[in-house]
């Protein structure tokens, strides 16, 4: 199998989304995983800007930093909250890097996107469970302190009467 054919098969069958844009950010290629995760069909993505996935929940500063980094010829990595075509939100761990020509000019950008929605849900559930456990522990401590005080008062009276 020729190297190029291997590469095409690898990208097409990848378990992570791969998106390739021109230097202006217009999508030139989206692998099947991108289509699966976003709910869009290829013709809706190609020729469009990846901002069609934006949920409005990722900060503008994140996008400004992303573009400044990749336009400077460097790799950007981060987590983004995007929106499926049907409106459902999903988290992506995204790595974007420039592809440079022979004289160093940026010819394309490649985004490798991993859907981390399930991991984020588990992290959120774990955080919530930890907070509930901390609240329960505080309630237990307050209860024991209160009970200790309530038991000490009559015991002091009993001990006082015992000495009489």
C-alpha positions in Angstrom: 0.0 0.0 0.0 1.4 3.4 -1.0 2.3 5.8 1.9 -0.3 8.4 0.7 -3.1 5.7 0.7 -2.1 4.6 4.2 -2.3 8.2 5.4 -5.7 8.7 3.8 -7.0 5.5 5.4 -5.6 6.4 8.8 -7.2 9.9 8.7 -10.5 8.6 7.4 -10.7 5.9 10.0 -9.3 7.9 12.9 -11.2 7.8 16.3 -10.5 11.6 16.6 -11.9 14.4 14.5 -9.5 15.9 12.0 -10.3 19.2 10.3 -8.1 21.0 7.8 -8.6 24.6 6.9 -6.9 27.1 4.6 -4.9 29.9 6.2 -8.0 32.0 6.3 -9.8 29.4 8.4 -12.2 28.1 5.7 -12.6 24.3 6.1 -11.1 22.3 3.2 -11.4 18.8 4.8 -13.4 17.1 7.6 -13.0 13.4 8.4 -15.9 11.2 9.3 -15.4 11.5 13.0 -16.0 15.3 12.7 -19.3 14.6 11.0 -20.3 12.1 13.6 -19.5 14.4 16.6 -21.0 17.6 15.1 -24.0 16.1 13.3 -23.2 18.1 10.1 -22.8 16.6 6.7 -19.6 17.3 4.7 -21.2 19.8 2.3 -22.4 21.9 5.3 -18.8 22.1 6.7 -16.6 22.3 3.6 -16.2 26.0 2.6 -17.5 27.1 5.9 -15.7 28.4 9.0 -15.3 26.2 12.1 -17.2 28.9 14.0 -20.4 27.1 12.9 -19.6 24.7 15.8 -19.3 27.5 18.4 -21.6 27.3 21.4 -21.0 30.8 22.7 -19.8 29.3 26.0 -16.0 29.3 25.2 -14.6 32.7 26.0 -13.6 35.2 23.3 -10.2 35.4 24.9 -9.7 31.7 24.3 -10.4 32.2 20.6 -8.2 35.3 20.4 -5.4 33.3 22.0 -6.0 30.4 19.7 -5.7 32.5 16.5 -2.8 34.6 17.8 -0.9 31.3 18.6 -1.5 29.5 15.3 -1.0 32.6 13.1 2.4 33.0 14.8 3.2 29.5 13.5 2.8 27.7 16.9 0.7 24.9 18.1 -2.4 25.6 20.3 -4.0 23.1 22.7 -7.1 23.6 24.8 -10.6 22.6 25.7 -13.6 24.1 23.9 -17.3 23.8 24.4 -18.9 23.4 21.0 -22.5 22.8 19.7 -23.8 19.9 17.7 -26.1 20.7 14.8 -29.1 19.7 16.9 -28.1 22.2 19.6 -26.5 19.7 22.1 -23.3 20.9 23.7 -20.1 18.8 23.7 -16.6 19.3 25.0 -13.5 18.9 22.8 -9.9 18.6 23.6 -8.4 20.4 20.6 -4.9 20.6 19.2 -4.4 23.0 16.2 -1.2 23.5 14.4 -0.1 25.2 11.2 1.2 23.4 8.1 3.9 25.4 6.5 5.2 25.6 2.9 8.8 25.3 1.8 9.6 28.9 2.6 7.8 28.9 6.0 4.5 30.4 4.9 1.4 29.0 6.6 -0.6 27.0 4.0 -3.1 25.2 6.2 -4.2 24.6 9.8 -4.9 21.1 11.1 -7.2 20.6 14.0 -7.3 17.3 15.9 -10.4 17.2 18.1 -11.2 14.6 20.7 -14.7 14.5 22.1 -14.2 14.6 25.9 -17.9 15.2 26.9 -18.2 12.0 28.8 -15.0 12.7 30.8 -16.3 16.2 31.6 -19.6 14.7 32.9 -17.7 12.3 35.1 -15.5 15.1 36.4 -18.5 17.2 37.2 -20.3 14.3 38.9 -17.1 13.6 41.0 -16.8 17.3 41.9 -20.5 17.4 43.0 -20.1 14.2 45.0 -17.0 15.6 46.7 -19.0 18.8 47.6 -21.9 16.8 49.0 -19.5 14.7 51.1 -17.8 17.8 52.4 -21.3 19.3 53.3 -22.3 16.0 55.0 -19.1 16.0 57.0 -19.7 19.6 58.1 -23.2 18.7 59.1 -22.0 15.7 61.1 -19.4 17.9 62.8 -22.0 20.5 63.7 -24.4 17.8 65.0 -21.7 16.2 67.2 -20.6 19.5 68.6 -24.2 20.4 69.4 -24.9 17.0 70.9 -21.8 17.2 73.0 -23.0 20.6 74.4 -26.5 19.3 75.0 -25.2 16.3 76.9 -22.6 18.2 78.9 -25.1 20.6 80.4 -27.3 17.9 82.2 -24.2 15.9 83.1 -22.7 18.9 84.9 -25.9 19.2 86.9 -25.8 15.4 87.8 -22.2 15.6 88.8 -22.9 18.6 90.9 -25.7 16.8 92.7 -23.5 13.8 93.2 -21.0 15.8 95.1 -23.8 17.0 97.5 
